Amino acid sequence: MLVLTRKLNQTIRIGDSIEIKVVAVGANRVRLAISAPRTVSVTRGELVTSEFHDGVELVSAACGSDSSDWTV
């Protein structure tokens, strides 16, 4: 596992197409903006189910239907 320290407005890149940006920092909370292609599933860890359908794990994520990138 890689552990990184980031400050407000700093980013982390995963590959060429995924970017995670720190957009707010509070006392007990960090707010992140995630930009990824629509083909990449993005979801909070506590929402991931252990159910499988045809060998693919089912996950859900909120995204705008008119956006080419996801922002969660």
C-alpha distances in whole Angstrom, upper triangle without the diagonal:
4,6,10,13,16,20,22,23,20,18,15,15,14,16,20,20,18,18,17,19,19,23,24,23,24,25,22,21,19,21,19,21,19,21,21,23,25,24,20,20,18,19,18,16,19,21,19,22,22,25,25,28,28,25,23,21,23,22,24,23,26,27,30,32,34,31,29,26,24,24,22
4,7,10,13,17,19,20,17,15,12,13,12,14,18,19,16,16,14,16,17,21,21,20,23,23,22,20,18,19,17,19,18,20,20,22,25,24,20,20,19,19,18,17,20,22,21,24,24,27,27,30,31,27,25,24,25,23,25,24,26,27,30,32,33,30,28,25,23,23,22
4,7,10,14,16,18,15,14,11,13,13,16,20,20,17,16,14,15,15,18,19,17,19,20,18,17,15,17,16,18,17,20,20,24,26,25,22,22,19,19,18,17,20,22,22,25,25,29,29,32,33,30,28,25,27,24,25,24,26,27,30,32,33,30,29,25,23,22,21
4,6,10,13,14,11,10,9,12,13,16,18,19,16,14,12,12,12,16,16,15,18,19,18,16,14,15,14,16,16,18,19,23,25,25,22,22,19,20,19,18,21,23,23,27,28,31,31,34,35,32,29,27,28,25,26,24,25,26,29,31,32,28,27,24,22,21,20
4,7,10,12,9,10,10,13,15,18,20,21,18,15,12,12,10,14,14,12,15,16,16,14,12,14,13,16,16,19,21,24,27,27,24,24,21,21,20,20,22,25,25,29,30,33,34,36,38,35,32,30,30,27,27,25,26,27,29,32,32,29,28,25,23,21,20
4,7,8,6,7,8,12,14,18,19,19,16,13,10,9,7,11,11,10,14,15,15,14,11,12,11,13,14,17,19,23,25,26,23,23,20,21,19,20,23,25,25,29,31,33,34,36,38,35,32,30,30,27,27,24,24,24,27,30,30,26,26,22,21,19,18
4,6,6,8,11,14,17,21,21,21,18,15,12,9,7,9,9,8,12,14,15,13,10,11,11,13,15,18,21,24,27,28,25,25,22,22,21,22,25,26,27,31,33,36,37,39,40,38,35,33,32,29,28,25,25,25,27,30,30,27,27,23,22,19,19
4,6,9,12,15,18,21,22,21,18,14,12,8,5,6,6,7,10,13,14,12,9,9,10,11,14,16,20,23,26,27,25,25,21,22,21,22,24,26,27,31,33,36,37,39,40,38,35,33,32,28,27,24,23,23,24,28,28,25,25,22,20,17,17
4,7,10,13,16,19,19,18,16,12,10,6,5,6,8,10,14,17,18,15,11,10,9,10,12,14,17,21,23,25,23,23,20,21,21,23,25,26,27,31,34,36,36,38,39,37,34,32,31,28,26,23,22,21,22,26,25,22,22,19,18,15,16
4,7,10,14,16,17,16,14,10,9,6,6,8,10,12,15,18,19,16,12,12,10,11,12,14,16,20,23,24,22,22,20,21,20,22,25,26,27,30,33,35,35,37,38,36,33,31,31,27,26,23,23,22,24,27,26,23,22,19,18,16,17
4,7,10,13,13,13,10,7,5,4,6,9,12,13,17,20,20,17,13,12,9,9,10,11,13,17,20,21,18,19,17,18,18,20,23,24,24,28,30,32,32,34,35,33,29,28,28,24,24,21,21,20,22,24,24,20,20,16,16,14,15
4,7,10,11,11,8,6,5,6,9,12,15,16,19,21,21,18,14,14,10,10,10,11,12,15,18,19,16,17,15,17,17,18,22,23,22,26,28,30,30,31,32,30,27,25,26,23,22,20,21,20,22,25,25,21,20,16,15,14,15
4,6,7,8,6,5,6,9,12,15,18,19,23,25,24,21,17,16,13,12,10,10,10,13,16,17,14,16,15,17,18,19,23,23,22,26,27,29,29,30,30,28,25,24,25,22,22,20,21,19,21,23,23,19,18,14,14,14,15
4,6,7,5,6,8,11,14,17,20,21,24,27,25,22,19,18,14,13,11,10,9,12,15,14,12,14,13,16,17,18,21,21,20,23,25,26,26,27,27,25,22,21,22,20,20,18,20,19,21,23,23,20,17,14,14,15,16
4,6,6,9,11,14,18,20,23,25,28,30,29,26,23,21,18,16,13,12,10,11,15,14,12,15,15,18,20,20,24,24,22,25,26,28,26,27,27,25,22,22,23,21,22,20,22,21,22,24,24,20,17,15,15,17,18
4,6,8,12,15,18,20,24,26,29,32,31,27,24,22,18,16,13,11,10,10,14,14,13,16,16,19,22,23,26,26,25,28,29,30,28,29,29,27,24,24,25,23,23,21,22,20,21,22,22,18,15,13,15,16,18
4,7,10,13,17,19,22,24,28,30,29,26,22,20,16,14,11,8,6,7,10,11,10,13,13,17,19,21,24,23,22,25,27,27,26,26,27,25,22,22,22,20,20,17,18,16,18,19,18,14,12,9,11,13,15
4,7,10,14,16,19,21,24,27,25,22,18,16,13,11,7,6,5,7,11,11,9,11,10,14,16,17,21,20,19,23,24,26,25,26,26,24,21,20,20,18,18,15,16,15,17,18,18,15,12,9,10,11,12
4,7,10,12,16,18,21,24,23,19,16,14,10,8,6,5,7,10,13,14,12,14,12,14,16,18,21,21,21,24,26,28,27,28,29,27,24,23,23,20,19,16,17,15,17,19,19,15,14,10,10,10,11
4,7,9,12,14,17,20,19,16,12,10,7,6,5,6,9,13,15,16,13,14,11,13,14,16,19,19,19,23,25,27,27,28,30,28,24,23,22,19,18,15,16,15,17,20,20,17,16,12,11,9,10
4,6,9,11,15,18,17,14,10,9,6,5,7,8,12,15,18,19,17,17,14,16,16,18,20,21,22,26,28,30,30,32,33,31,28,26,25,22,21,18,17,16,18,21,21,18,18,14,13,10,11
4,6,8,11,14,14,11,7,6,5,7,9,12,15,19,21,22,20,19,16,17,16,18,20,21,22,26,29,31,32,33,35,33,30,28,27,23,22,19,18,18,20,23,24,20,21,17,15,13,12
4,7,10,14,14,11,8,6,6,6,10,12,16,20,21,24,21,21,17,18,17,19,21,22,24,27,30,32,33,35,37,35,32,29,28,24,22,19,18,18,19,22,22,19,20,17,15,12,12
4,7,10,11,8,6,5,7,9,13,16,19,23,24,26,24,23,19,19,17,20,21,22,24,28,31,33,34,36,38,37,33,30,29,25,24,20,19,20,21,25,25,22,24,20,18,15,14
4,7,8,6,5,6,9,12,15,18,22,25,27,29,26,24,21,20,18,20,21,23,25,28,31,33,35,37,39,38,34,31,30,27,25,22,22,22,24,28,28,26,27,23,21,18,16
4,6,5,6,8,12,15,18,21,24,28,29,31,28,26,23,21,19,20,21,23,25,29,31,34,36,38,41,39,36,33,31,28,26,24,23,24,26,30,30,28,30,26,23,20,18
4,6,8,11,15,18,21,25,27,31,32,34,30,29,25,23,20,21,21,24,26,29,32,35,37,39,42,40,37,34,33,29,28,26,25,27,29,33,34,32,33,29,27,23,21
4,7,10,14,17,20,23,26,29,30,31,28,26,22,20,17,18,18,20,23,26,28,31,33,36,39,37,34,30,29,26,25,23,23,25,28,31,33,30,32,28,25,22,19
4,7,10,13,16,20,22,26,26,28,25,23,19,17,14,15,16,18,20,24,26,29,31,34,36,34,31,28,27,23,22,20,20,22,24,27,29,27,28,24,21,18,15
4,6,10,13,16,19,23,24,25,22,21,17,16,13,15,16,18,20,24,26,29,31,33,35,33,30,27,26,22,21,19,18,20,22,25,27,24,25,21,19,15,13
4,7,10,13,16,20,21,23,20,19,15,14,12,15,16,17,19,23,26,28,30,31,34,32,29,26,24,21,19,16,15,16,18,22,23,20,21,18,15,12,10
4,6,10,13,16,18,20,17,16,12,12,11,14,16,17,18,22,25,27,28,29,31,30,26,24,23,19,17,14,14,14,17,20,21,18,18,15,12,9,8
4,7,10,13,15,17,15,14,11,12,12,15,18,18,19,23,25,27,28,29,31,29,25,23,22,19,17,13,12,12,14,17,17,14,15,11,9,6,6
4,6,10,12,14,11,11,8,10,11,14,17,16,17,21,23,25,25,26,27,26,22,20,20,16,15,11,11,11,13,16,16,13,13,9,7,5,6
4,7,9,12,10,11,9,12,14,17,20,19,19,22,25,26,26,26,27,26,22,21,20,17,16,12,12,10,12,14,14,10,10,6,5,5,8
4,6,8,6,8,8,12,14,17,20,18,18,21,23,24,23,23,24,23,19,19,18,15,14,12,12,10,12,14,14,10,9,5,5,7,9
4,5,6,9,10,13,17,19,22,20,19,22,24,24,23,22,23,22,18,18,18,16,15,13,13,11,12,12,13,9,7,5,6,10,12
4,5,7,9,12,16,18,21,18,18,20,22,22,20,20,20,20,17,16,15,13,12,10,11,9,10,10,11,8,6,6,6,10,12
4,7,10,13,17,18,21,18,17,19,20,20,18,17,18,17,14,14,14,13,12,12,13,12,13,13,14,12,10,9,9,13,14
4,6,10,13,15,18,16,14,17,18,18,17,17,18,17,13,13,13,11,11,10,12,11,14,14,16,13,11,9,9,11,12
4,7,10,12,14,12,11,13,15,15,15,15,16,15,12,10,9,7,7,7,10,10,13,14,16,14,13,11,9,11,11
4,7,9,12,10,10,13,16,17,17,18,20,18,14,12,11,8,7,6,8,9,13,14,17,14,14,11,8,9,8
4,6,8,7,7,11,14,15,16,17,20,18,15,12,10,7,6,5,8,10,14,16,19,17,17,14,11,11,8
4,6,6,7,11,14,16,17,19,22,21,17,14,13,9,9,8,10,13,17,19,21,20,20,17,13,13,9
4,5,6,9,11,14,16,19,21,19,16,13,12,10,10,11,14,16,20,22,25,23,23,20,16,16,13
4,6,8,11,14,16,19,22,20,18,14,13,10,11,12,14,18,21,23,26,25,25,22,19,18,15
4,6,10,11,14,16,19,18,15,12,10,7,7,9,12,15,19,20,23,22,23,20,17,17,13
4,7,9,11,13,16,15,12,8,7,5,7,10,13,16,20,21,24,23,23,21,17,18,15
4,5,8,11,14,13,11,8,7,7,9,12,16,19,22,23,26,25,25,23,20,21,18
4,6,10,13,11,10,7,8,9,12,15,19,22,25,26,29,28,28,26,23,24,21
4,7,10,9,9,6,6,9,12,16,19,22,25,25,28,28,27,26,23,25,22
4,6,6,6,5,6,10,13,16,20,22,25,25,28,27,26,25,23,25,23
4,5,5,6,7,11,13,17,20,22,24,23,27,26,26,25,23,25,24
4,6,8,10,13,16,19,23,24,26,25,28,28,26,26,25,27,26
4,7,9,13,16,19,22,24,27,26,29,28,26,25,24,26,25
4,6,9,13,15,19,20,23,22,25,24,23,22,20,23,22
4,6,10,13,17,19,22,22,25,24,23,21,19,21,19
4,7,10,14,16,19,19,22,22,21,20,17,19,17
4,7,11,13,16,17,20,19,19,17,14,16,14
4,7,10,13,14,17,16,17,15,12,13,11
4,6,10,12,15,14,14,12,9,10,8
4,7,9,12,12,13,11,8,8,6
4,6,9,8,10,8,5,6,7
4,5,6,9,8,7,8,9
4,6,8,9,9,11,13
4,7,9,10,12,14
4,5,7,9,12
4,7,10,13
4,7,10
4,6
4
